[in-house]
Amino acid sequence: MSLPKSATGLRQRAAGTLMPGFPGVGIPDWILHAYDQGLGAVCLYGDNVASQTQLRELCAGLRAHAPHSLLAIDEEGGDVTRLHYLTGSDQPGNAVLGRIDDTAITEASAAAIGTALTAYGINLNLAPVADVNSAPENPVIGVRSFGADPQLVARHTAAWVAGLESAGVASCSKHFPGHGDTTADSHLALPRIQIDAETLLHRELVPFRAVARAGGASIMTSHILVDALDPEHPATFSPTILQQLLRKGLGYRGAIITDALDMAGASAQTGIPEAAVQALQAGSDLLCLGSGTSEQTYRHCLDAIVEAVETGRLPAARLDDAVRRNASLAAAFPATPPTDTGPVVGGIATAGSAISAAFKIEPSATEWMSLCRPAAILQAETEANMAVGHVPWGASAVGATTTEEGLDPGMKVAVLARGLHTGHRANDVVKRLRAKGYPVILVDCGWPQAPADLVTFGASQAVGQALANLLLSDSAPSPVTGPVERGGA
């Protein structure tokens, strides 16, 4: 494909490799100016969302100025949601889908997400997570993964990609070559995977091989060191990993998109502009700059790329290859203007009974549910990782929680947590209530790391509703069918 006419100059070509975010709920003037100068992509985040109406207007403004560009978002369904940042996702999420293990349901869930995104004019979704969550203590993947079995993750990743792209939205499978065996969060540090090449081949790479075979639109890099592949360069900056393994080894032909370059694992040592140059050198095509990109950071990245080409550090042919791939991605998934039909609801593709059937329920929880007592749910607030952000979760997402002060004698109590571990505050709540004579169960809405009476493997609105229906029985709230607008980000 030839370069677009608007990207013939060096600076304009460089702009075609950048995907900034921006702070706030309105469109900064510099973004519109950047569009005029060749910018090919913008990414939206939770902080850009104040209401469904505001989000639609924001997207309409971006689309009106750049109708053929890539407009991206992180809408994984489950715990990581931007479209439903104010309410929680109406989809169960990958870990629950993996436990249901019906690829038709997974495909339908992704198609519902895609349909909702197209109504906003969004044509690139930075999902699905294709990581095999082999480390239960993983602080950033967990329930975002379909599971710990490579073949299961592979078939559900392929189904998710097919469902999303059938709705006209490009997928971006992440985080290559696999973030599931890490015990550090690349938002905050540089994780290192110390496994042999054989394990990598038969575990981490299995889902990405499936994406390559299925022709998934794009793949996202990870900011992790993989000793068996390249002990010196994180994957995002490794020609060995991106060009030799992904392009040649797996035969992948789609666009390669970086994880956000503002993350510590990418730029803590070099700064974002230098990280941008190194990512292009390694073989990345579209550079995700991060949620709070300023005009200054954007211009510095642009300057760094131009200088790298002019000084010979970055071959012009590599830059042009990246621009072509990004333009091809946008052309393959043309966006439509946002519709004006009220709040967009993807629809819960999985019945609540199917979601609750995916829960891990111990005999202690079964016994608790058999007690003929009024039930109450307490939720121990837990700070989520940066990928999740501040999204309503669990039973609180559907208004089904109470407080310790609101408990009546004779009640049975379920205490909810996520990211449960032996030192979690929820354990103290359980001990205190049991000492007062309440029958109590402990519920983990995350990936199990410590003993719990019930594990949901997710904390989305859809999962929270299924959990509330299960625990509260006839006293459960009415099913939530979609997001409710409220102000504030």
Residue pairs with C-beta under 8 A, 6 or more apart in sequence:
1 324
1 327
1 328
1 331
2 324
3 13
3 320
3 323
3 324
3 327
4 16
4 323
4 327
6 12
6 38
7 13
7 15
7 16
7 38
7 40
7 323
7 327
9 38
10 306
10 309
10 310
10 316
11 37
11 38
11 302
11 306
12 37
12 38
13 38
13 319
13 320
13 323
14 38
14 302
14 305
14 306
14 309
14 319
15 34
15 37
15 38
15 39
15 40
15 302
16 38
16 39
16 40
16 322
16 323
16 326
16 327
17 40
17 276
17 280
17 285
17 286
17 287
17 305
17 319
17 322
17 323
17 326
18 39
18 40
18 41
18 276
18 286
18 287
18 289
18 298
18 301
18 302
19 40
19 41
19 42
19 43
19 70
19 72
19 257
19 286
19 287
19 288
19 289
20 31
20 34
20 39
20 42
20 43
20 289
20 290
20 293
20 297
20 298
21 42
21 43
21 44
21 45
21 48
21 289
21 290
21 291
21 292
21 293
22 28
22 31
22 42
22 48
22 292
22 293
23 47
23 291
23 292
23 294
24 47
24 48
25 47
25 48
25 49
25 50
25 54
25 58
25 489
26 58
27 58
27 61
27 62
27 65
28 295
30 295
30 298
31 39
31 42
31 62
32 65
34 298
35 65
35 66
35 69
39 66
39 69
40 69
40 70
40 286
40 323
40 326
40 327
40 330
41 69
41 70
41 71
41 72
41 124
41 286
41 326
41 330
42 62
42 66
42 69
42 70
42 71
42 72
43 72
43 73
43 74
43 126
43 288
43 291
44 55
44 58
44 59
44 71
44 72
44 73
44 82
44 122
45 73
45 74
45 82
45 291
46 82
46 85
46 291
46 389
46 390
46 391
46 489
47 291
47 292
47 489
48 55
48 58
48 82
48 489
49 55
49 82
49 83
49 85
49 86
49 489
50 86
50 487
50 488
50 489
51 86
51 485
51 486
51 487
52 342
52 343
52 344
52 483
52 485
53 343
53 485
55 83
55 120
56 120
56 338
56 339
56 340
56 344
59 71
59 120
59 121
59 122
59 338
60 121
60 337
60 338
62 69
62 71
62 121
63 71
63 121
63 335
63 337
63 338
64 337
67 335
67 337
68 330
68 331
68 334
68 335
69 330
69 335
70 123
70 124
70 170
70 286
70 326
70 329
70 330
70 333
71 121
71 122
71 123
71 124
71 335
72 122
72 124
72 125
72 126
72 172
72 288
73 82
73 83
73 117
73 122
73 124
73 125
73 126
74 80
74 81
74 82
74 125
74 126
74 127
74 387
75 81
75 82
75 83
75 113
75 116
75 117
75 122
75 125
75 126
75 127
76 93
76 94
76 127
76 128
76 129
76 144
77 89
77 91
77 92
77 93
77 94
77 109
77 110
77 113
77 127
77 460
78 89
78 91
78 92
78 93
78 94
78 95
78 96
78 143
78 144
78 458
78 459
78 460
78 463
79 89
79 93
79 143
79 144
79 384
79 388
79 391
79 393
79 458
79 459
79 460
80 127
80 144
80 387
80 388
81 88
81 89
81 391
81 460
83 89
83 113
83 116
83 117
83 120
83 344
83 346
84 90
84 391
84 461
84 483
85 389
85 391
85 489
86 391
86 392
86 483
86 485
86 486
86 488
86 489
87 392
87 397
87 461
87 483
87 484
87 486
88 391
88 392
88 393
88 397
88 459
88 460
88 461
88 464
89 391
89 460
89 461
89 462
90 112
90 345
90 346
90 347
90 348
90 460
90 461
90 462
90 480
90 481
90 482
90 483
91 109
91 112
91 113
91 346
91 348
91 349
91 350
91 460
91 462
92 100
92 109
92 348
92 350
92 355
92 358
92 458
92 460
92 462
92 463
92 466
93 143
93 144
93 457
93 458
93 459
93 460
93 462
93 463
94 128
94 129
94 143
94 144
94 145
94 146
94 156
94 160
95 133
95 142
95 143
95 144
95 145
95 146
95 147
95 447
95 457
95 458
96 143
96 350
96 355
96 358
96 456
96 457
96 458
96 463
97 105
97 106
97 109
97 146
97 156
97 160
97 350
98 145
98 146
98 147
98 152
98 153
98 156
99 147
99 358
99 457
100 106
100 350
100 354
100 355
100 357
100 358
101 152
101 156
103 155
103 156
103 158
103 159
104 159
105 349
105 350
105 354
106 146
106 156
106 159
106 160
106 163
107 159
107 160
107 162
107 163
107 166
108 163
108 349
108 350
109 160
109 163
109 349
109 350
110 128
110 159
110 160
110 161
110 162
110 163
110 164
110 167
111 163
111 164
111 166
111 167
111 349
112 346
112 347
112 348
112 349
113 125
113 127
113 163
113 164
113 167
113 169
113 346
114 125
114 163
114 164
114 165
114 166
114 167
114 168
114 169
115 167
115 346
116 344
116 345
116 346
117 123
117 125
117 167
117 169
118 167
118 168
118 169
118 335
118 336
119 338
119 339
119 341
119 344
120 338
120 344
121 335
121 336
121 337
121 338
122 169
122 335
123 168
123 169
123 170
123 330
123 333
123 334
123 335
124 169
124 170
124 172
124 217
124 218
124 329
124 333
125 164
125 169
125 170
125 171
125 172
126 172
126 174
126 220
126 257
126 288
127 160
127 164
127 171
127 172
127 173
127 174
128 146
128 157
128 160
128 161
128 164
128 171
128 173
128 174
129 141
129 144
129 145
129 146
129 173
129 174
129 175
130 153
130 154
130 157
130 173
130 174
130 175
130 176
130 178
130 207
130 208
130 211
131 141
131 144
131 145
131 153
131 174
131 175
131 178
131 179
131 180
131 204
131 207
132 145
132 147
132 148
132 149
132 150
132 153
132 178
132 180
132 181
132 203
132 204
132 206
132 207
133 141
133 142
133 144
133 145
133 147
133 148
133 180
133 447
134 148
134 180
134 181
134 203
135 180
135 181
135 182
135 183
136 447
136 448
136 449
137 183
137 449
138 179
138 180
138 181
138 182
138 183
138 447
139 183
139 184
139 185
139 385
139 419
140 179
140 182
140 185
140 186
140 187
140 385
140 386
140 387
141 179
141 180
141 182
142 419
142 446
142 447
143 446
143 447
143 457
143 458
143 459
144 387
145 153
145 180
145 447
146 152
146 153
146 156
146 157
147 153
147 156
148 180
150 202
150 203
150 204
150 206
150 207
151 206
153 206
153 207
154 206
154 207
154 209
154 210
155 210
157 173
157 207
157 210
157 211
158 210
158 211
158 213
158 214
158 216
160 171
161 171
161 173
161 211
161 214
161 216
161 217
162 214
164 170
164 171
165 171
165 216
165 217
165 333
168 333
168 334
168 336
169 333
170 217
170 218
170 329
170 332
170 333
171 216
171 217
171 218
172 217
172 218
172 219
172 220
172 257
173 207
173 208
173 211
173 216
173 218
173 219
173 220
174 219
174 220
174 221
174 222
174 259
175 186
175 220
175 221
175 222
175 224
175 259
176 208
176 219
176 220
176 221
176 222
176 235
176 241
176 246
177 200
177 204
177 205
177 208
177 222
177 226
177 229
177 235
177 241
177 245
177 246
178 193
178 200
178 203
178 204
178 205
178 207
178 208
178 222
179 186
179 191
179 222
179 224
180 204
181 193
181 195
181 203
181 204
182 191
182 192
182 193
182 224
183 191
184 190
184 191
184 192
185 191
185 385
185 386
186 222
186 223
186 224
186 259
186 263
186 264
186 265
186 266
187 263
187 264
187 265
187 385
187 386
187 387
188 263
188 264
188 265
188 386
189 264
189 265
190 223
190 224
190 225
190 234
190 264
190 265
190 268
191 223
191 224
191 225
191 265
192 224
192 225
192 226
192 227
193 200
193 204
193 224
193 225
193 226
193 227
193 228
194 227
195 203
195 204
195 226
195 227
195 228
196 228
197 228
197 229
199 228
200 226
200 228
200 229
205 250
208 219
208 246
208 250
208 252
209 250
211 219
211 252
212 246
212 250
212 251
212 252
212 253
215 253
215 254
216 254
217 254
217 255
217 329
217 332
217 333
218 254
218 255
218 256
218 257
218 286
218 329
219 246
219 252
219 254
219 255
219 256
219 257
220 256
220 257
220 258
220 259
220 288
221 235
221 236
221 241
221 242
221 256
221 257
221 258
221 259
221 279
221 284
222 234
222 235
222 236
222 259
223 234
223 235
223 236
223 259
223 263
223 265
223 266
224 234
224 235
224 265
225 231
225 232
225 233
225 234
225 235
226 235
226 241
229 235
229 238
229 240
229 241
229 245
230 238
230 240
230 241
233 239
233 240
233 241
233 282
234 265
234 266
235 241
235 242
236 242
236 258
236 259
236 261
236 266
236 275
236 278
236 279
236 282
236 284
237 275
237 278
237 279
237 281
237 282
238 282
239 281
239 282
239 283
241 282
242 256
242 282
242 283
242 284
243 282
243 283
246 252
246 256
246 283
247 253
247 283
254 325
254 329
255 285
255 286
255 325
255 326
255 328
255 329
256 283
256 284
256 285
256 286
256 325
257 284
257 285
257 286
257 287
257 288
258 266
258 279
258 284
258 286
258 287
258 288
259 266
259 288
260 266
260 288
260 289
260 290
260 291
261 267
261 272
261 275
261 276
261 279
261 287
261 288
261 289
261 290
262 272
262 289
262 290
262 291
262 292
262 293
263 290
266 272
266 275
266 279
267 274
267 275
270 278
272 289
272 290
272 297
272 300
272 301
273 297
273 300
273 301
273 303
273 304
274 304
276 287
276 289
276 301
276 304
276 305
277 304
277 305
277 308
277 313
277 314
279 287
280 287
280 305
280 308
280 314
280 318
280 319
280 322
281 308
281 313
281 314
281 318
283 318
284 322
285 321
285 322
285 325
285 326
286 322
286 325
286 326
286 329
287 301
289 297
289 298
289 301
305 314
305 319
307 313
308 314
309 315
309 316
309 319
343 482
343 483
343 485
345 481
345 482
345 483
347 481
348 462
348 481
350 462
352 462
352 465
352 466
352 469
352 479
353 466
355 462
355 463
355 466
356 466
356 467
356 469
356 470
358 457
359 454
359 455
359 456
359 457
359 466
359 467
359 470
360 448
360 454
360 455
360 457
361 453
361 454
362 452
362 453
362 454
364 441
364 453
365 441
365 443
365 453
365 454
368 412
368 414
368 439
368 440
368 441
368 453
369 470
369 471
369 473
371 412
371 439
373 410
373 411
373 412
373 439
374 408
374 410
374 411
374 412
374 475
375 411
375 412
375 413
375 414
375 471
375 472
375 473
375 475
376 402
376 406
376 407
376 411
376 412
376 413
376 414
377 395
377 400
377 401
377 402
377 413
377 414
377 415
377 416
377 468
377 471
377 472
378 401
378 402
378 403
378 404
378 413
378 414
378 415
378 416
378 429
378 433
379 394
379 395
379 396
379 401
379 415
379 416
379 417
380 415
380 416
380 417
380 424
380 425
380 426
380 429
382 417
382 418
382 419
382 424
382 426
384 390
384 391
384 393
384 418
384 419
392 461
393 418
393 445
393 459
393 460
393 464
394 401
394 416
394 418
394 445
394 456
394 459
394 463
394 464
394 467
395 401
395 416
395 464
395 467
395 468
395 471
396 464
397 459
397 460
397 461
397 464
397 465
397 480
398 461
398 464
398 465
398 468
398 477
398 480
399 477
400 464
400 468
400 472
400 476
400 477
401 416
404 429
404 433
407 413
407 433
407 438
409 437
411 438
412 438
412 439
412 440
412 441
413 433
413 438
413 439
413 440
413 441
414 440
414 441
414 442
414 443
414 454
414 471
415 426
415 429
415 430
415 433
415 440
415 441
415 442
415 443
416 426
416 443
416 445
416 467
417 424
417 425
417 426
417 442
417 443
417 444
417 445
417 446
418 444
418 445
418 446
418 459
419 446
419 449
420 426
420 442
420 444
420 446
420 448
420 449
420 450
420 452
421 449
421 450
422 450
424 450
426 442
427 442
430 440
430 442
433 440
434 440
441 453
441 454
442 451
442 452
442 453
442 454
443 452
443 453
443 454
443 455
443 456
443 467
443 471
444 450
444 452
444 454
444 455
444 456
445 455
445 456
445 458
445 459
445 463
445 464
445 467
446 455
446 457
446 458
446 459
447 457
448 455
448 457
456 463
456 466
456 467
457 463
461 480
465 477
465 479
465 480
468 476
468 477
469 476
469 479
